[in-house]
Amino acid sequence: MISVSLLGDSKDIELKANGAEIPVNQGNKLEFVQLYIKKRLEEGCYGEIDRQMRSFAEGFGSVMHSKIMNFFQPQELMEMVVGNENYDWNLFRKNAEYKGIYHARHEAILCFWEVFFEFNIVERKKFLQFLMGTTRIPIQGMSAVQIRIQPCDEKALPVAHTCFNLLDLPNITDRQEMRRRLLICLDQCHGFNLV
């Protein structure tokens, strides 16, 4: 038996028939944990999870027919819905587009890529989060991700426009300063703001 509280209303729930009469001990603790998990994560103490899952399945089925679903492995379906993490950072750089005075050999751009490739995987994923609003890439891979970089005020921090994968990058060529400004952005890129 477990006790649950919802909006101040407390309720005792038996996990199995006559569960209130059965003490938990070494011999039945695994069964208790399994029943507890099933009740809390699959059914819900008030049946709410079961109702939510049925509603989700019905809604998802209205968009994606169940016969089509049989063609996909769970991992493939997950990649279609949330993207994947197969990063090809060189392709990411190759697909970059530059605006204004910037071009692939511009000193500020070379400095940016030098700093980017010095980043560890966690920092690179933070950069994707900053630029695109997600760390995951489309199922087509990095070839479907195109970063656009345009100049901004030299005194400004970089700014990302996530809807367009557009980066406003200050025209600076000092690696330490570029790294410092990028890391400020990566560490502070939570939420949404208009610039």
N, C-alpha and C positions, 0 to 999 in steps of 0.2 A: 504494500500500500504506500502511496505517496500523498503528500499534502501539497496542493497548489493554491495560489491566490491570484485572482483576477479582479482588478479594480476594487480591492478591499474585501472581496467575497472569497472566503476560504472554503476549500472542498477537499475531502479525502477521496482518493480514487484507487480502487483495487486494480492491480496489474494483471491478475488472474483470479479465477473463482476461488473464494475463501482466502484470498491473499492476505487479508488482515489478520488471519489466524496463523500465518506461517512466518516465523522469524527468519530474518536473513542470516545465513551462516556461511562458513567456508564451502560447504557442499552445494549450496544453491546461489551463491553470490553472482556467478556468471549468468545464470538464468535471470536473476533480478536485473542485472545491468542490461541484458538484451531486451527484456520486457519494458524497462524504463525508457531505453532509447526508442523503441518502437512507439511507445505511447507519446513521448515528447516530440519526436522528430517526424514520425510518419502519420500518426492519427491526430495528435494534439489532444490535450486534456479535455477539451470541449468539442472535439470533432472538427475543429477549425482548419487544421492542416489538410485533412482529407478533403474538405470542401474546396479549399484553395487550390489544391493539386488538381482536382477534377475540373475546376474552372479554368486553370491554366492549360490543361491538356485539351479542353474543348476549344479554347481560343487559339492555341497553337495549331490544332488540327484544322481550324477554319482557314488558316493561312497556308499550312503545309500539309497536304493530304497524306494520310497514313501509309498509303501504298508507296509513295515516293520515299518515305522515311525508311522503308525496308532496304533501300539501296545503300544506305550509309552506315558506317561503323560509328559508334559514339564519338570517337576522337574526330572523325571527319565532320560530323554534325556540329561539334563544339567549335571547330575551326571556322565553319561557315557562319556561325552565329556570333562568335566573339573574336575571331581572328586567330593568328598563331604567333609564335615567337621564333620563327626561323629567320634570324637576322643576317643580312648580307650587307655589312656596313660599307663596303666598297661600291656596291651597286647603289646604295643610298646616296653616296657622294656623286657618283657618275650621273644620276638622274637629277641632280640639283639644277635649278634654273636661277639665273642672276638678273637683277633689274637695276636700272639707273646706271651709275658708274661702275657697278660691280661686274666682274667677269671671273672666270675660273682661275686666272693667274693674278688677280688683284691681290695686293699685299694683305688687306684685311681678311679676304676670303681664305688665303693660304694660312694665315694665322688662326682663323676659326677652325679650319679642318685639322690643323696640327694639334690644337687644344682638344678638339673632339676625339681624335684618335688616341690621345693620351688618357682620356676618360676610361674608367673601368666599366664593366658591363652594367653595374647599378646606375652609374652616372649617365651612361648612354640611354638607358631605359627612362631615366628621369627626363632626359632631353626630349625623348619621344613624347612623354606625358606633357611636357611643357609645350611642344610644338603642335601635337595632334590631339591632345586630350586623352590619349590612351597609350599604353605601352605595347599593345598588341598590333600586329600588322594584318592587312587584308589577306584572305586566303590565297590571292595571286602572288603574295610575297612582296619583297621590297621593290620590285619593278612597278608596283601599283602605288608606291609612296613617292611623291615628288615634293621636295622641299624647295621653296622659293625664298630667296634672300634678297632683301633690298636695304639700301643704306638708311641710316637715321642719324640724328644728332650725335656727335662724338662724345658728348657728356652723358648721354642717356644709357640706361640699361637696355639690353635686348628685350624686344617685345614680340610675343607670338600671337598670331591671329589663327586660332585653331581651325576655324572653318575652311581656311584656304591653305593650310600648311605653310603659312607665310611668316618669315622671321625678319623683323626689323633689327638689323645688326649695326652697331656703331662702327664707324670707320676708324678702327684702332688696330695697331700692328704689334703692340707689346703683348707677348704671350701671357705673362703673369696677370696683366690687367684684363685681358680677354677672359682668361680662366676665372678670375675673381668675379667678374660681372656675370658670366654664365652661371657660375655656381650659386650666386645670390638668387638668380631667377629660378634655377632648378629647385632650390630649397624653399622658395616662397610661392611656388606655382599652384597653390591650392585655391579652388574656387574660381569665380568668374568675375571679371571686371571689364568695364568699357574704358578704352584708352582714348 
